[in-house]
Amino acid sequence: MPALAASFSLLAAEPARSAEPAKAADDEPPRTRVEITDALTVLYAGDNRDFRPSAVATVVNDDWGVLYNRLHAELDHGDFRFGFRIDNAWFYASPDPTTAALELVENRPDGPANLPDPVYFRAKVNEAGQELSNRYINWIYPAKYHAGWSTRDLEVTVGDLYAELGHGLVLSMRKRDELASDDTIRGGRANGRLKTGDVTLGLALLGGSANPLRIDEASGRYLGVHSSVTPGFLAVTEAGMPRAIETDFAPDTGDCATMLTCSYAPDRIAAGQFSFELGKMRLATQGSLLVRQDALSPDLVRSARRIVTASQSVETSSKGGAVSAYIEAAGQKLSDIGGNSGDAAARPEIDAGLALFGSATIVEAPWVFSLEAKHYRRFFPLYANVSTARAREFSTIAWSAPPTGEAPYIDTEFEGFNTCVTGARLRTDSELARGISAFGWLGYWQTFAERGVNERCDTGDEHQNDVFDLASGFELTSRDLGSRGTVTVGSRFDDTKTEIVTPEGVTTSFYRELYARYNVVKSLGGPYALELDGVHRLRHRALGGPGEPWWEGEHVTALDIGPRWSIGAGIEYDTDPRVPDLYFNLVGRFRPIPDASVSVFVGQRRGTLRCEGGVCREVPPFEGARLDGSVRF
């Protein structure tokens, strides 16, 4: 349901695609279309069972509730379009620093070095107060807005806009419904196209400040800005957005770098693309310039004051599309690498990074072969200037998404895996008979940034990991299309080139996994259908894991009753001894009319890392109830 609600916000920044036919005559009056969508989430989170002694964060994430509303309106009038999205979060329940500190005192382990209870209590009240200073705060703010004008060959947009340049290597500002994220550039864009004969030329110019969603509904955390990081143009783009507030535990120091509730310094972005098309061939040159303020986190990318990324891509296909290919070469330069103001020389410059990415598809019925290959050296995602200490839930926000070449759900590219890597994946699909298809793939990568920080991309044996990923599966579809199923079985072998020391001994086995994924829909006759969906994994990680192999997974059994009703029950499990082992939940969905739906979740969900195409987000454990509703009219 969150993905459904998030999908409506796409209209807030992207030019509307009307399904109505073009005007038949110049004297026909322009048509007007108005569309309003409202998405509402009501959530209550109880005790999610992640308690750790003396860990404030595991106490203050319990017993809170929010009413989160997203109102979106879109108006099209002829060649003009206008739209906005207003987000409103009201936290009707939230933890209290005193109560949190008392719970920690009651459950603190005994020890000879323990502080006296009153001293420990006061310390934990202050720590909990600081942790809560940018969580569970009520906000209403203009999340997205835009105005635009477009014709067949020219388009101008002011406000929030999406951009995907260079297959994500140069820039990737877009919605990711699976991760409940929505990143835009708040500024302006002009697109132009010129067609003469068989040649088509395209030019796109855009710029502004980066604008992610500011509220993380899974944790109640928000991103706050301060006047010290909104000078000039940024004062306009950040008008009305959530601010860093002063609390009893977080005074206003006048500087975002030292104010505990200031967690975001907006980045300025300028980008462009020039394209040339002739027949089935398309060449494109694209580039982006990212200009930063003082770093709020000390890592390499966020400490670079300027990042220039540019690429050249070539795309072509044969007549009929039986063969297609895409290749892109990119370069990246990080400049003025330092920390806070006055510390520009804190870290020496590094060599320019490079990236080569290519893909090819061959269709020879009944076979389809797909190949993706990559070679990256010191090529980094454009991470947002977020304080990972004050807003860790937003630490993975990035303005680019270099392709992984792997299955979209892969979440085992550890550390900086994709910043210094070479490898490829070959996939084949085949229709064996009507309604029966099989597929499989084999991937191999050498990565040099998975065991630890390797910003300079040293390719010595002490950094090298060899990774094999293979899977196979099948798809079945009934003749009447009422039943279908997809099953995938796969494994991953990740070995170090040199031996590493682990708590269990010396080994070269860095990571192992076996997994099965399935989605089956079986028609039961009439309006009824049974749906089974799940993933099950056997994992072992030498460093950072529980020591021994562990199982984790989830399964949902649902009954669909026509297009309106769906009722299901789920179970999740995790044998990692550091977390609870079982989680149960009930889910339901009702769609009274095609443009409205209501869904309910009651129960527990485990915390996990969710990835979509190399973009990942840590989802905390949850226990409670959630209601989502949306309506469009």
VOLUM-535282 format. One record per residue (C-alpha): residue number from 0; x, y, z. Coordinates in Angstrom, 1 decimal. Layout:
N
   num       c1       c2       c3
   NUM        X        Y        Z
...
END
This chain:
633
   num       c1       c2       c3
     0      0.0      0.0      0.0
     1      2.8      2.5      0.7
     2      4.1      1.9     -2.8
     3      0.6      2.5     -4.2
     4      0.3      5.8     -2.3
     5      3.8      6.9     -3.4
     6      3.0      6.2     -7.0
     7      0.5      9.0     -7.2
     8      3.2     11.6     -6.3
     9      4.9     10.9     -9.7
    10      2.5     13.3    -11.2
    11      3.7     16.1     -9.0
    12      6.9     16.6    -10.8
    13      6.7     14.8    -14.1
    14      4.8     16.2    -17.1
    15      1.4     14.6    -17.3
    16      0.7     12.1    -20.0
    17     -2.8     12.7    -21.0
    18     -4.7      9.8    -22.6
    19     -6.9     12.2    -24.5
    20     -6.3     12.6    -28.3
    21     -4.5     15.7    -29.6
    22     -6.6     18.7    -30.7
    23     -8.2     18.1    -34.0
    24     -8.2     21.8    -35.1
    25     -6.4     25.0    -34.0
    26     -9.6     26.7    -33.1
    27    -10.7     24.0    -30.7
    28    -10.5     25.4    -27.1
    29     -7.9     23.9    -24.8
    30     -9.1     21.1    -22.6
    31     -8.8     21.3    -18.8
    32     -8.1     18.3    -16.6
    33     -8.1     18.4    -12.8
    34     -7.1     15.4    -10.8
    35     -6.8     15.3     -7.0
    36     -5.4     12.3     -5.0
    37     -5.2     11.9     -1.3
    38     -3.2      9.1      0.4
    39     -3.5      8.6      4.2
    40     -1.5      6.4      6.5
    41     -2.5      5.9     10.2
    42      0.1      3.9     12.0
    43      0.8      2.8     15.6
    44      4.1      1.1     16.5
    45      4.3     -0.8     19.8
    46      7.2     -2.7     21.2
    47      9.2     -4.0     18.2
    48     11.3     -6.3     20.5
    49     14.7     -4.9     19.5
    50     15.7     -3.8     23.1
    51     19.4     -3.7     24.0
    52     20.6     -2.7     27.4
    53     21.8      1.0     27.6
    54     20.8      1.5     23.9
    55     18.5      4.5     23.8
    56     17.6      4.1     20.2
    57     16.0      0.7     20.9
    58     13.7      2.2     23.5
    59     12.5      5.4     21.8
    60     11.4      3.5     18.7
    61      8.5      1.9     20.6
    62      5.0      3.2     21.4
    63      4.5      5.9     18.8
    64      1.8      6.7     16.3
    65      1.4      9.0     13.3
    66     -1.3     10.2     10.9
    67      0.6     10.9      7.6
    68     -1.4     12.5      4.8
    69     -0.2     13.2      1.2
    70     -2.5     15.5     -0.8
    71     -1.7     15.8     -4.5
    72     -3.4     18.0     -7.1
    73     -2.7     18.2    -10.8
    74     -4.2     20.7    -13.4
    75     -3.6     20.5    -17.1
    76     -4.9     23.2    -19.4
    77     -3.9     22.8    -23.0
    78     -0.1     23.0    -23.1
    79      0.2     24.2    -19.5
    80      0.3     22.0    -16.4
    81      0.5     22.8    -12.7
    82      0.8     20.5     -9.7
    83      1.6     20.2     -6.0
    84      1.9     17.7     -3.2
    85      1.4     18.7      0.4
    86      2.7     16.3      3.1
    87      1.3     16.5      6.6
    88      2.6     14.3      9.5
    89      0.8     14.5     12.9
    90      2.3     12.3     15.6
    91     -0.5     11.6     18.1
    92      1.7      9.5     20.3
    93      5.4      9.6     21.0
    94      8.0      8.4     23.6
    95      9.1     10.5     26.5
    96     12.8     11.0     27.5
    97     12.0     10.4     31.2
    98     10.1      7.2     30.6
    99     12.8      5.9     28.2
   100     15.5      6.6     30.8
   101     13.5      4.8     33.5
   102     13.1      1.7     31.3
   103     16.9      1.7     30.7
   104     17.6      2.0     34.5
   105     15.2     -0.9     35.2
   106     16.9     -3.2     32.7
   107     20.5     -2.2     33.0
   108     22.9     -5.1     33.7
   109     24.7     -5.3     37.0
   110     28.4     -4.5     37.0
   111     31.1     -3.2     39.3
   112     31.9     -0.2     37.1
   113     28.2      0.9     36.8
   114     27.4      4.5     37.4
   115     25.1      5.2     40.3
   116     21.4      5.0     39.2
   117     20.7      8.8     39.5
   118     23.8      9.7     37.4
   119     23.0      7.0     34.9
   120     19.3      8.1     34.7
   121     20.2     11.8     34.1
   122     22.7     10.8     31.3
   123     20.1      8.7     29.6
   124     17.4     11.4     29.9
   125     19.7     13.7     28.1
   126     20.7     11.1     25.4
   127     17.0     10.2     24.8
   128     16.1     13.9     24.6
   129     18.7     14.4     21.9
   130     17.6     11.3     20.0
   131     14.0     12.5     20.1
   132     14.7     16.1     19.1
   133     14.3     15.3     15.4
   134     11.8     12.5     15.6
   135      8.0     12.5     16.0
   136      7.7     16.2     15.2
   137      4.6     17.4     13.5
   138      5.1     18.9     10.0
   139      3.1     20.2      7.1
   140      5.2     21.2      4.1
   141      5.2     21.5      0.3
   142      6.8     18.2     -0.6
   143      6.6     18.7     -4.4
   144      5.3     21.4     -6.8
   145      5.8     22.3    -10.4
   146      4.5     24.4    -13.3
   147      5.3     23.6    -16.9
   148      4.6     24.3    -20.6
   149      5.2     21.8    -23.4
   150      4.7     21.3    -27.1
   151      5.8     18.5    -29.4
   152      9.4     19.7    -29.5
   153      9.9     21.9    -26.5
   154      9.2     21.5    -22.8
   155      9.9     23.9    -19.9
   156      9.4     23.0    -16.2
   157      9.8     25.1    -13.1
   158      9.7     23.4     -9.7
   159     10.3     19.8     -8.9
   160     11.4     17.5    -11.7
   161     12.9     14.0    -12.2
   162     16.1     13.3    -14.1
   163     17.8     10.1    -15.2
   164     21.0     10.7    -17.1
   165     23.4      8.1    -18.3
   166     21.7      4.9    -17.1
   167     22.0      6.3    -13.6
   168     25.7      6.8    -13.7
   169     25.6     10.6    -14.1
   170     22.3     11.4    -12.3
   171     19.3      9.5    -11.0
   172     16.6     11.6     -9.4
   173     13.4      9.6     -9.3
   174     10.7      7.8     -7.4
   175     11.4      4.3     -6.0
   176      8.0      3.1     -4.8
   177      9.5     -0.1     -3.4
   178     11.6      1.9     -1.0
   179      9.1      4.7     -0.3
   180     11.5      7.3     -1.7
   181     11.0     10.2     -4.0
   182     14.0     12.4     -5.0
   183     13.6     15.4     -7.3
   184     15.5     18.5     -8.3
   185     13.8     21.7     -7.3
   186     14.7     24.3     -9.9
   187     14.1     24.3    -13.7
   188     14.5     22.2    -16.8
   189     14.2     22.9    -20.5
   190     14.0     20.1    -23.1
   191     14.2     20.7    -26.8
   192     14.1     18.5    -29.9
   193     14.9     19.2    -33.5
   194     14.1     16.7    -36.2
   195     15.4     17.1    -39.7
   196     15.1     14.1    -42.1
   197     16.3     11.0    -40.4
   198     18.3     12.9    -37.8
   199     16.9     14.0    -34.4
   200     18.8     16.2    -32.1
   201     17.9     16.6    -28.4
   202     19.1     19.0    -25.7
   203     18.2     19.0    -22.0
   204     19.4     21.5    -19.4
   205     18.4     21.4    -15.8
   206     19.5     22.8    -12.4
   207     18.4     23.5     -8.9
   208     18.7     22.0     -5.4
   209     18.2     18.4     -4.5
   210     14.9     17.7     -2.8
   211     14.3     14.3     -1.1
   212     11.3     13.5      0.9
   213     11.9     14.9      4.4
   214      9.9     12.5      6.6
   215     10.8      8.8      7.1
   216      7.4      7.3      8.0
   217      9.1      4.0      9.2
   218     11.0      5.7     12.0
   219      9.4      9.1     12.5
   220     12.6     10.8     11.7
   221     12.8     14.0      9.7
   222     15.4     15.9      7.7
   223     15.8     19.4      9.0
   224     17.6     22.4      7.5
   225     18.9     25.6      9.1
   226     19.3     29.1      7.8
   227     23.1     28.6      7.9
   228     22.8     26.1      5.0
   229     20.1     27.9      3.0
   230     21.8     31.0      1.5
   231     20.6     32.8     -1.6
   232     18.8     30.6     -4.0
   233     18.4     27.8     -1.4
   234     16.3     30.1      0.7
   235     13.7     30.0     -2.0
   236     13.8     26.3     -2.8
   237     13.8     25.4      1.0
   238     10.9     27.8      1.8
   239      8.3     26.0      3.9
   240     10.4     22.8      4.3
   241     11.0     21.2      7.7
   242     13.5     23.2      9.7
   243     16.0     22.3     12.4
   244     14.2     23.2     15.6
   245     15.5     24.2     19.0
   246     14.6     21.9     21.9
   247     15.5     21.7     25.6
   248     18.2     19.1     24.6
   249     19.3     20.7     21.2
   250     19.9     24.4     21.4
   251     20.2     26.6     18.3
   252     23.9     27.1     17.9
   253     23.5     29.2     14.7
   254     25.5     26.6     12.7
   255     24.1     23.5     11.1
   256     27.4     21.7     11.7
   257     26.9     21.9     15.5
   258     23.1     22.0     15.9
   259     21.8     18.5     16.8
   260     18.5     18.8     14.8
   261     20.1     20.1     11.6
   262     20.7     17.0      9.5
   263     20.6     18.1      5.9
   264     22.5     20.7      3.8
   265     20.9     21.0      0.4
   266     23.1     20.2     -2.6
   267     23.1     22.3     -5.8
   268     23.0     20.4     -9.1
   269     23.4     21.5    -12.7
   270     23.2     18.9    -15.4
   271     22.6     18.5    -19.1
   272     22.4     16.1    -22.0
   273     22.9     16.3    -25.7
   274     21.6     13.5    -27.9
   275     21.9     12.5    -31.6
   276     19.6      9.9    -33.2
   277     19.9      8.4    -36.6
   278     17.8      5.5    -37.4
   279     18.3      2.8    -34.8
   280     21.4      4.5    -33.3
   281     21.4      7.0    -30.5
   282     24.4      8.8    -29.1
   283     24.2     10.9    -25.9
   284     26.6     13.0    -24.0
   285     25.6     13.9    -20.4
   286     27.1     15.5    -17.4
   287     26.4     16.8    -13.9
   288     28.0     19.2    -11.5
   289     27.3     18.7     -7.8
   290     28.2     21.7     -5.5
   291     28.3     21.0     -1.8
   292     28.3     23.0      1.4
   293     30.3     22.0      4.5
   294     30.2     18.3      5.0
   295     27.8     17.0      7.7
   296     29.4     13.6      7.6
   297     33.1     12.8      7.2
   298     33.1     10.2      4.4
   299     34.9     10.9      1.1
   300     31.9     11.7     -1.1
   301     30.1     14.0      1.3
   302     33.4     15.8      2.0
   303     33.9     16.7     -1.6
   304     32.9     20.3     -2.3
   305     32.5     19.7     -6.0
   306     31.8     16.5     -8.0
   307     31.8     16.5    -11.8
   308     30.5     13.4    -13.6
   309     30.2     13.0    -17.3
   310     29.6     10.2    -19.7
   311     29.2      9.2    -23.4
   312     26.7      6.5    -24.3
   313     25.8      4.7    -27.5
   314     22.6      2.7    -28.0
   315     21.7      0.8    -31.1
   316     19.5     -2.1    -32.3
   317     19.0     -4.2    -35.4
   318     16.0     -3.8    -37.7
   319     13.1     -5.5    -35.9
   320     14.9     -5.3    -32.5
   321     16.3     -8.8    -32.4
   322     19.7     -7.5    -31.3
   323     20.2     -4.4    -29.2
   324     23.2     -3.0    -27.4
   325     24.1     -0.2    -25.0
   326     27.5      1.0    -23.8
   327     28.5      3.9    -21.7
   328     31.8      5.3    -20.5
   329     31.8      7.7    -17.6
   330     34.3      9.8    -15.6
   331     34.1     11.3    -12.2
   332     36.2     13.9    -10.3
   333     35.9     14.8     -6.7
   334     37.4     18.2     -5.8
   335     38.2     20.2     -2.7
   336     37.9     17.2     -0.4
   337     37.8     18.2      3.2
   338     35.5     18.4      6.2
   339     33.9     21.5      7.7
   340     34.8     25.1      6.7
   341     38.5     25.9      7.1
   342     39.4     22.2      6.7
   343     39.5     21.9      2.9
   344     42.9     20.3      3.0
   345     42.0     17.6      5.5
   346     42.0     14.8      2.9
   347     44.3     14.7     -0.2
   348     42.7     14.6     -3.6
   349     42.2     11.2     -5.3
   350     42.6     10.3     -8.9
   351     39.5     10.7    -11.2
   352     37.2      7.7    -11.2
   353     35.9      5.9    -14.3
   354     33.1      3.6    -15.2
   355     32.3      1.4    -18.1
   356     28.9     -0.2    -18.4
   357     27.4     -2.2    -21.2
   358     24.4     -4.4    -21.9
   359     23.3     -6.4    -24.9
   360     20.2     -8.5    -25.8
   361     19.8    -11.1    -28.5
   362     16.4    -12.5    -29.3
   363     16.4    -15.7    -31.2
   364     13.0    -17.4    -30.6
   365     12.4    -19.2    -28.3
   366     15.7    -17.9    -26.7
   367     16.5    -14.5    -25.2
   368     20.1    -13.8    -24.1
   369     20.9    -10.8    -22.0
   370     24.4     -9.6    -20.9
   371     25.3     -6.8    -18.5
   372     28.9     -5.9    -17.8
   373     30.6     -3.3    -15.7
   374     34.1     -2.0    -14.8
   375     34.2      0.7    -12.1
   376     37.2      2.3    -10.5
   377     36.8      5.0     -7.8
   378     33.3      5.6     -9.1
   379     31.0      6.6     -6.3
   380     27.2      7.3     -5.8
   381     26.4     11.0     -5.3
   382     25.4     10.6     -1.6
   383     23.3     13.5     -0.2
   384     24.9     15.8      2.3
   385     23.1     14.2      5.3
   386     24.4     13.9      8.8
   387     24.5     10.1      9.2
   388     24.9     10.5     12.9
   389     21.8     12.6     13.4
   390     19.6     11.0     10.7
   391     21.0      7.5     10.0
   392     17.7      6.5      8.3
   393     18.5      8.9      5.4
   394     22.2      7.8      5.0
   395     21.6      5.9      1.7
   396     20.0      8.8     -0.2
   397     22.0      9.4     -3.3
   398     21.5     11.5     -6.5
   399     22.9      8.8     -8.7
   400     22.6      5.0     -9.0
   401     25.4      3.3    -10.9
   402     24.0      0.0    -12.4
   403     24.8     -3.2    -10.5
   404     24.2     -5.6    -13.3
   405     22.6     -7.9    -10.8
   406     19.1     -9.1    -10.0
   407     17.1     -6.1     -8.6
   408     16.6     -7.6     -5.2
   409     20.3     -8.4     -4.4
   410     21.2     -6.9     -1.0
   411     24.6     -8.5     -0.6
   412     26.9     -6.0     -2.3
   413     28.5     -5.1      1.1
   414     30.3     -1.9      1.9
   415     31.7     -0.2     -1.2
   416     31.3     -3.3     -3.4
   417     30.1     -1.3     -6.5
   418     32.7      1.5     -6.3
   419     35.7     -0.7     -7.4
   420     34.5     -3.8     -9.3
   421     34.7     -5.7    -12.6
   422     32.4     -8.4    -13.8
   423     29.4     -9.4    -15.8
   424     26.1    -11.4    -15.6
   425     24.6    -13.5    -18.5
   426     20.9    -14.3    -18.3
   427     19.0    -16.5    -20.7
   428     15.2    -16.9    -21.0
   429     13.4    -19.5    -23.0
   430      9.8    -20.4    -23.8
   431      9.7    -24.2    -23.6
   432      6.1    -24.5    -24.5
   433      3.0    -22.4    -24.4
   434      2.7    -21.0    -20.9
   435      6.0    -22.6    -19.7
   436      9.2    -20.5    -19.6
   437     12.5    -21.1    -18.0
   438     15.3    -18.7    -17.1
   439     18.7    -18.7    -15.4
   440     21.8    -16.5    -15.0
   441     25.4    -16.7    -14.0
   442     27.4    -13.7    -12.8
   443     31.0    -13.2    -11.8
   444     32.6    -10.1    -10.2
   445     35.9     -9.1     -8.8
   446     35.4     -6.4     -6.2
   447     38.1     -4.6     -4.2
   448     36.0     -2.5     -1.8
   449     33.9     -5.1      0.1
   450     36.1     -5.9      3.0
   451     36.7     -2.3      4.1
   452     37.2      1.3      3.0
   453     39.2      1.4     -0.2
   454     38.6      4.9     -1.5
   455     41.6      4.8     -3.8
   456     40.6      1.5     -5.3
   457     43.8     -0.4     -4.6
   458     43.5     -3.7     -6.6
   459     45.9     -5.7     -4.6
   460     45.2     -9.3     -3.5
   461     44.5     -8.1      0.1
   462     41.5     -6.3     -1.1
   463     40.1     -8.7     -3.7
   464     36.9    -10.7     -3.4
   465     35.7    -13.1     -6.1
   466     31.9    -13.4     -6.3
   467     29.8    -15.9     -8.2
   468     26.0    -15.5     -8.4
   469     23.9    -18.1    -10.1
   470     20.2    -18.8    -10.3
   471     17.6    -20.6    -12.3
   472     13.8    -20.7    -12.3
   473     10.6    -21.1    -14.3
   474      7.3    -19.3    -15.0
   475      4.0    -21.1    -15.6
   476      0.8    -19.5    -16.9
   477     -2.5    -21.2    -17.4
   478     -4.3    -21.1    -20.8
   479     -7.0    -18.8    -19.4
   480     -4.4    -16.6    -17.6
   481     -6.2    -17.2    -14.3
   482     -3.3    -19.0    -12.7
   483      0.4    -18.2    -12.8
   484      3.6    -18.9    -10.9
   485      7.3    -17.9    -10.8
   486      9.9    -19.8     -8.8
   487     13.6    -18.9     -8.5
   488     16.4    -20.8     -6.8
   489     19.8    -19.3     -6.5
   490     23.1    -19.1     -4.6
   491     25.9    -16.7     -4.0
   492     29.6    -17.5     -3.3
   493     31.8    -14.7     -2.1
   494     35.5    -15.6     -1.4
   495     38.5    -13.5     -0.4
   496     41.7    -13.7     -2.4
   497     43.7    -13.8      0.8
   498     42.9    -15.4      4.2
   499     41.0    -13.3      6.7
   500     40.8    -13.8     10.5
   501     37.3    -14.2     11.9
   502     36.0    -15.1     15.4
   503     35.6    -18.7     14.1
   504     39.1    -18.9     12.7
   505     41.0    -18.2      9.5
   506     39.1    -18.5      6.2
   507     38.6    -17.3      2.7
   508     34.8    -17.8      2.7
   509     33.5    -14.3      3.1
   510     29.8    -14.9      2.4
   511     27.5    -17.8      1.4
   512     23.9    -17.9      0.5
   513     21.2    -20.3     -0.8
   514     17.8    -18.9     -1.5
   515     14.4    -19.6     -3.0
   516     11.8    -17.1     -4.1
   517      8.3    -17.7     -5.4
   518      5.0    -16.0     -6.3
   519      2.1    -18.3     -7.2
   520     -1.5    -17.3     -8.0
   521     -3.9    -20.2     -8.3
   522     -7.5    -19.7     -9.6
   523    -10.0    -21.4     -7.4
   524    -13.0    -20.8     -9.7
   525    -15.3    -17.9     -9.8
   526    -13.9    -14.7     -8.2
   527    -11.6    -16.6     -5.9
   528     -7.8    -17.0     -6.2
   529     -5.1    -18.3     -3.8
   530     -1.8    -16.4     -3.7
   531      1.4    -17.7     -2.2
   532      4.4    -15.3     -2.0
   533      7.7    -15.8     -0.2
   534     11.5    -15.8      0.0
   535     13.7    -18.1      2.1
   536     17.4    -17.7      2.6
   537     20.2    -19.7      4.2
   538     23.1    -17.2      4.9
   539     26.6    -17.2      6.4
   540     28.7    -14.1      6.7
   541     32.3    -14.3      8.0
   542     32.4    -10.7      9.3
   543     29.4     -8.9     10.6
   544     27.2    -11.9     10.9
   545     26.2    -14.0     14.0
   546     29.0    -16.4     13.5
   547     27.0    -19.5     12.5
   548     24.8    -19.9      9.4
   549     21.3    -18.5      9.8
   550     17.9    -18.8      8.1
   551     15.7    -15.9      7.4
   552     12.6    -15.4      5.2
   553      8.9    -14.7      4.9
   554      5.8    -16.2      3.5
   555      2.3    -14.8      2.8
   556     -0.8    -16.7      2.0
   557     -3.6    -14.6      0.6
   558     -7.1    -15.1     -0.7
   559     -8.2    -12.8     -3.5
   560    -12.0    -12.3     -3.9
   561    -12.5    -10.6     -7.2
   562    -10.8     -7.3     -7.8
   563    -12.1     -5.8     -4.6
   564    -11.0     -8.0     -1.7
   565     -7.8     -9.6     -0.6
   566     -7.1    -11.2      2.8
   567     -3.9    -12.8      3.9
   568     -1.7    -14.0      6.7
   569      2.1    -13.9      6.9
   570      4.9    -15.3      8.9
   571      8.5    -14.1      9.0
   572     11.5    -15.7     10.7
   573     15.1    -15.1     11.5
   574     17.4    -17.5     13.3
   575     20.0    -14.9     13.9
   576     20.3    -15.1     17.7
   577     20.6    -11.3     18.0
   578     17.0    -10.7     16.9
   579     13.6    -12.3     17.7
   580     13.0    -15.5     15.7
   581      9.3    -15.4     14.7
   582      7.0    -12.6     13.4
   583      3.3    -13.0     12.5
   584      0.9    -10.6     10.7
   585     -2.5    -10.3      9.0
   586     -3.1     -8.2      6.0
   587     -6.3     -7.1      4.2
   588     -7.2     -4.9      1.2
   589    -10.5     -3.5      0.0
   590    -11.0     -1.6     -3.3
   591    -14.6     -0.3     -3.2
   592    -14.2      1.6     -6.6
   593    -11.3      1.5     -9.1
   594     -9.9      4.8     -7.9
   595    -10.0      4.1     -4.1
   596     -8.5      1.4     -1.9
   597     -8.0      0.7      1.8
   598     -5.4     -1.7      3.2
   599     -4.8     -2.9      6.8
   600     -1.7     -4.5      8.4
   601     -1.7     -5.9     11.9
   602      1.2     -7.8     13.5
   603      4.9     -7.9     13.3
   604      7.6     -7.5     10.7
   605     11.3     -8.1     11.0
   606     14.0     -5.5     10.4
   607     15.8     -6.0      7.1
   608     17.7     -4.3      4.3
   609     15.6     -3.8      1.2
   610     17.2     -3.1     -2.1
   611     15.8     -2.2     -5.6
   612     18.3     -2.1     -8.4
   613     21.3     -1.3     -6.2
   614     19.5      1.3     -4.1
   615     19.0      0.1     -0.6
   616     17.3      1.2      2.6
   617     17.4     -0.2      6.1
   618     13.8     -1.0      7.3
   619     13.4     -1.2     11.1
   620     11.5     -3.9     12.8
   621      7.8     -3.2     13.4
   622      5.0     -4.4     15.7
   623      1.7     -2.8     15.6
   624     -1.1     -1.8     13.2
   625     -1.2      0.3     10.0
   626     -4.0      1.5      7.9
   627     -3.4      2.9      4.4
   628     -6.1      4.5      2.2
   629     -6.1      6.4     -1.0
   630     -8.7      8.0     -3.3
   631     -8.4      9.8     -6.6
   632    -11.0     12.0     -8.2
END
